[in-house]
Amino acid sequence: MSSVRPGGVTEKRRVVLTGFGVISSIGIGAEEFTESLRAGRSGASPISLFDVEGFAHVNGCEVKGFEPEEWISRTPVRELGRASRFAVAAAAMALKDAGLDPGDLAGRRGLISVGTTDGESYELDRLVAAELADGPQNMDPQIVRRVSAARLSTAIAHELDLTDVEAPTIATACSAGNYAIGYGFDAVSSGEVEYALCGGADAMCRKTFTGFYRLGTIAPEVCQPFDVDRKGILTGEGAGLLVLESLDSALARGARIYAEVLGYGLNCDAYHQVAPKGDSVAQCMSIALANAGVKPEEVDLISAHGTGTKANDITEAAAIRSVFGAATPRTISLKSMLGHTMGAASALGAIACGLAITHGFIPPTINHHRTDPECEIDCVPNHAVDADLRIVQNNGLAFGGNNSIVILGRYDGDGDETRADDGDGDGDDR
């Protein structure tokens, strides 16, 4: 539990990331994901998961080569929807990456939290198709049992046989991964839990693809964030799960530490169903920086939401400039490679930030030709660059104005390289 300092002030634990589980269109597992980020690989290809006949644009970022049975053994895979398979496999992968066996966590209070946009809409698509073709009486009961979005988290607990856990699914759309990480950060730092498995997962579905298509935001071939010739998003899929534990716990077991979670910010402006509000995005960044005890000039890199739409890119870039001024950090968009993975987006972004800190490089924004003058940022076009990263900001923005931002810092072992709340609540952090 958290200790109590003189005067009755609770001293918060420092929280670190020690394990990553990745299912993505550009790589499965942290090692392959790192290689693809550094190489600037694209996950774009023609969609095969559902019928796209009649659509003029048919590219997306599907996960290929994923064999769930390699990671899921306790739960019959047929009982899990596509998104739950991603989530469960990524969680098992994250524990292995952290050097933890599920048995090590038995009897320890924990948190499992997965963010999502669509839940199991891929399965719902199939049920709707069956209902329209043959009537509701012919819908597959097995698929019906797979559709609960709650299973994205509870299925992890079942597969890993973790019983003393809270397991919520957070449905704040495309910012949900960061929401889940923030929730885990609070739970671990307060001592409420000993560990947290947090992140996001989503599977591509016809419903969401069609919705974005009708909005006129699906790109013909590739996603080009911040480019003057951008043409929209590509829908994607995958999962990113992260192991969060206290610094003391990680040090005691000799764990590798990817990064320290310094803080986060959340807000919801409810300004518009689909249009971002720049003032609110800027406010969320300021909240996150204050929570982390970080000054704007200390941030070395921003992993932007960066969808590749004019509405997002210009609004987000302007919000960044309003907070960081002329010294805007290099600002990249992973969606140029991954497409928009919905609820998994900011979780995969957080993992990419942790890997970038650990391995000393900045992933590129690919498919880039010329930066939109209205954006005015260095988006690290097309090629990764080596960089000494100490503090990185990861943005997650969502429809309805649900914004979430996480700040990560490098842990060097001496306690002086990152900022963390000193527990007195006055914002004057070490």
Disulfide bonds with the S-S distance in Angstrom:
none
